[in-house]
Amino acid sequence: MRNKADKRLWTLSIVGCVIVVLTVLFVSIKVETNNVKNRIHSTIEYIKDQYSMYNSFNDAVEAKSLVRMVEKVQQTARNFKADDQALEKEHLKQYAGEQKLTGIIVLNDKDQQIAQYHMGSRFQKVMDYVMEKEETQQFIKYLKDYLDYVFKCYDEQNKSHMIVSIGCTGGQHRSVSICNWLFDQYKDQYQCFKSHRDIGDEEA
């Protein structure tokens, strides 16, 4: 009789232990599942916040560029006196240089063009001079390899905006040349927008 009682007690103990282990395991899994859900939810909310901030930042940058361009045009219109002397090419060239503009188009009251100046070929010579330098060629090779890699990563992460800033001492020759080169390299592959802060030139 005693052996049977001992066996029953031993069996009940084992069953009890199994029940306790299963209960602890179930509770642990449930707690961990809730923790994972909370972490995923927090991560999603963080990504949403970052995405919203990033879009707001990019919208603000583009809006600021457009506002700066409009203000530049308004300032030019206020300061420019369209007399016969002012319409001469040399005067337009001088005024464009003073205002850090790449060109000027003068319209009459009927919105008809009556004069214009654009640095065009002159700046192309500057760009050719900058770009043919051996150190420039080496620099843009490394720069393009880097940007190709970064753009690829951005595509894989479904990111839609990236700002690339190029600077030099005066902001009117080397950085402008490299920015124009980059724009030409990527404009057919991505939707690009370029802005030259110090010479007031923008293009999309």
LOTORTOR-596087 format. One line per 5 residues: number of its first residue (from 1); for each residue x, y, z of C-alpha. Coordinates in Angstrom, 1 decimal. Example, Ala and Ser with C-alpha at 12.3 -4.5 7.8 and 13.67 -1.06 7.14 Angstrom:
<recs>
1> 12.3/-4.5/7.8  13.7/-1.1/7.1;
</recs>
This chain:
<recs>
1> 0.0/0.0/0.0  2.8/2.3/0.9  4.5/1.8/-2.5  1.3/2.7/-4.3  0.8/5.8/-2.2;
6> 4.5/6.8/-3.0  3.9/6.2/-6.7  0.8/8.3/-6.7  2.6/11.1/-4.8  5.5/10.9/-7.2;
11> 3.2/11.0/-10.2  1.3/14.0/-8.9  4.5/15.8/-8.2  5.7/15.2/-11.7  2.4/16.3/-13.2;
16> 2.4/19.4/-10.9  5.9/20.3/-12.0  5.0/19.9/-15.7  1.9/22.1/-15.2  4.1/24.8/-13.4;
21> 6.7/24.7/-16.2  4.1/24.9/-18.9  2.4/27.8/-17.1  5.7/29.7/-16.6  6.6/29.0/-20.3;
26> 3.2/30.2/-21.5  3.4/33.4/-19.4  6.9/34.0/-20.5  6.0/33.6/-24.2  3.0/35.9/-23.8;
31> 5.0/38.6/-22.0  7.8/38.4/-24.7  5.1/38.5/-27.4  3.7/41.7/-25.9  7.2/43.2/-25.5;
36> 7.9/42.4/-29.2  4.6/44.0/-30.2  5.4/47.1/-28.2  8.9/47.3/-29.7  7.6/46.9/-33.2;
41> 4.9/49.6/-32.5  7.5/52.0/-31.1  9.8/51.4/-34.0  7.0/52.0/-36.5  6.0/55.2/-34.7;
46> 9.6/56.3/-34.6  9.9/55.7/-38.4  6.7/57.6/-39.1  8.0/60.6/-37.0  11.4/60.5/-38.7;
51> 9.8/60.3/-42.2  7.4/63.1/-41.4  10.3/65.3/-40.1  12.4/64.4/-43.1  9.7/65.3/-45.6;
56> 9.0/68.5/-43.7  12.7/69.4/-43.8  13.0/68.7/-47.5  9.8/70.7/-48.2  11.2/73.5/-46.2;
61> 14.5/73.4/-48.1  12.8/73.5/-51.5  10.4/76.2/-50.3  13.3/78.3/-49.0  15.1/77.9/-52.4;
66> 12.0/79.1/-54.2  11.4/82.0/-51.9  15.0/83.0/-52.2  14.7/82.9/-56.0  11.5/85.0/-55.9;
71> 13.1/87.5/-53.6  16.1/87.7/-55.9  13.9/88.4/-58.9  11.9/91.0/-57.0  15.0/92.7/-55.7;
76> 16.5/92.8/-59.2  13.2/94.2/-60.6  13.2/97.0/-58.0  16.8/98.0/-58.5  17.0/97.8/-62.2;
81> 16.2/100.9/-64.3  15.4/100.0/-67.8  16.8/103.0/-69.7  18.7/102.8/-72.9  22.1/102.6/-71.2;
86> 20.9/99.9/-68.8  19.8/97.7/-71.8  23.3/97.7/-73.3  24.9/94.2/-73.0  27.9/95.5/-71.0;
91> 25.7/97.2/-68.5  23.6/94.0/-68.1  26.8/92.0/-67.7  28.0/94.3/-65.0  24.7/94.4/-63.2;
96> 24.4/90.6/-63.3  27.9/90.3/-61.8  27.0/92.7/-59.0  23.8/90.8/-58.2  25.5/87.4/-58.5;
101> 23.2/86.4/-61.3  24.0/84.1/-64.2  21.8/86.2/-66.5  19.1/88.8/-66.9  16.0/89.0/-69.2;
106> 14.3/92.4/-69.5  10.6/92.5/-70.4  8.5/95.5/-71.4  5.0/96.2/-70.2  3.6/93.7/-72.7;
111> 5.8/90.9/-71.4  7.9/91.0/-74.5  11.7/90.5/-74.3  13.6/93.6/-75.1  17.1/92.7/-73.8;
116> 19.0/89.8/-72.2  22.4/88.7/-71.0  23.5/85.3/-69.9  27.0/84.3/-68.8  26.5/81.0/-70.8;
121> 29.6/80.3/-72.8  31.8/82.3/-70.4  30.9/80.1/-67.5  31.2/77.0/-69.7  34.9/78.0/-70.1;
126> 35.2/78.2/-66.3  33.6/74.8/-65.9  35.8/73.3/-68.6  38.9/74.7/-66.9  37.8/73.3/-63.5;
131> 36.7/69.9/-64.8  39.8/69.2/-66.9  42.1/69.4/-63.8  43.6/66.0/-62.8  42.6/66.5/-59.2;
136> 39.0/67.3/-60.2  38.8/64.2/-62.3  40.1/62.1/-59.4  37.7/63.8/-56.9  34.6/63.3/-59.1;
141> 35.5/59.7/-59.6  35.5/59.0/-55.9  32.4/61.2/-55.4  30.4/59.4/-58.0  31.3/56.0/-56.7;
146> 30.2/57.1/-53.2  27.0/58.7/-54.4  26.1/55.7/-56.6  26.4/53.5/-53.5  24.4/55.9/-51.3;
151> 21.7/56.3/-53.9  21.4/52.5/-54.2  21.1/52.2/-50.4  18.4/54.9/-50.4  16.5/53.1/-53.1;
156> 16.6/49.8/-51.2  15.3/51.6/-48.0  12.5/53.3/-50.1  13.9/56.8/-49.1  12.7/59.4/-51.5;
161> 14.9/62.5/-50.8  18.5/63.2/-50.5  20.4/66.5/-50.4  23.9/66.7/-51.7  25.8/69.9/-50.8;
166> 29.0/71.0/-52.6  31.1/73.9/-51.3  34.3/75.8/-52.1  35.9/79.0/-50.9  33.8/81.5/-53.0;
171> 30.9/79.3/-54.1  31.0/80.5/-57.7  33.5/78.3/-59.6  34.6/74.9/-58.4  31.5/74.0/-56.4;
176> 29.2/75.3/-59.2  31.1/73.3/-61.8  30.9/70.1/-59.8  27.2/70.7/-58.9  26.4/71.1/-62.6;
181> 28.4/68.0/-63.5  26.5/66.0/-60.8  23.2/67.3/-62.1  24.0/66.3/-65.6  25.1/62.8/-64.4;
186> 21.9/62.0/-62.5  19.1/64.1/-64.0  18.0/61.3/-66.3  18.1/58.7/-63.5  16.5/60.7/-60.7;
191> 14.3/63.7/-60.2  17.0/66.3/-59.5  16.9/69.9/-58.3  20.0/72.1/-58.2  20.5/75.5/-56.6;
196> 23.6/77.6/-56.6  23.3/79.8/-53.5  26.0/82.3/-54.3  25.3/83.0/-58.0  21.5/82.8/-57.7;
201> 21.0/80.0/-60.3  18.4/77.2/-59.9  17.2/74.4/-62.2  15.0/71.3/-61.8;
</recs>
